[in-house]
Amino acid sequence: MKLTLKNLRLHLGAFHLEVDLEATGQVIGIFGNSGAGKTTLLEIVAGLRHPTSGTIAVDDRILIDLSARHFLPPERRGVGYVPQDLALFPHLSVRQNLAYGHKAAAAHSAGPELTHVAEVLEIGPLLDRAIPQLSGGQKQRVAFARALLASPQLLLMDEPLASLDEELKFKIIPYLKRIRDEFKIPMLYVSHSPVEVTELCDHVILMRDGKCLRLARPSEIFEPTTSMTLKPGLW
């Protein structure tokens, strides 16, 4: 994937997002502390926020070019979105939640089969359970599956593991790797966890106060220690 964010600007009160970069990789991380603008940037790519100026392109597909008055609606962007709260329907079963994602894809692509996605993410035995009966890790995998079944051209993940404890995070990361390696769908992955972006991402957009401080490989940003801290001079 080649992600182009050209002269992208959004002003929200005292907060100013200003991003101008071109990144490549199957999984591109967006890393920074709370308030850095990570989720705001992801929402602009998804079409949930309208920037004041700029261009966004994924490979040769132009999602936004405001200088040409081009703004592709969210439903036509071909994105699968996993928000922080997962947005699962609690009144529906796991199977019904997944069918909702599959139905969204039916009009434009056959997409992956439900049984295959369920097998890869090991949620087959959960299909007839209600959402409130699931553990936190199981809910994460269901949310990933529903996003995949929408047959996206781009997956957007907004801190999908933020609500989990460290032990459970390490159990879920291999499933994210399976998604990356099995389905080959480009991914934008928002996180404030150095471990997550190091394990999953080819390149990382390091953000602070709405700006991109650096675009680099994880090994160029983080110290190879157990705490995976940022290298001196980057923050």
Secondary structure, DSSP 8 states (H G I E B T S, - for coil): -EEEEEEEEEEETTEEEEEEEEEESSEEEEE--TTSSHHHHHHHHHTSS--SEEEEEETTEEEEEGGGTEE--GGGS-EEEE-TT----TTSBHHHHHHHHHHHHHTT---S-HHHHHHHTT-GGGTTSBGGGS-HHHHHHHHHHHHHHT--SEEEEESTTTTS-HHHHHHHHHHHHHHHHHH---EEEEES-HHHHHHH-SEEEEEETTEEEEEE-HHHHB-SSTT--B-TT--
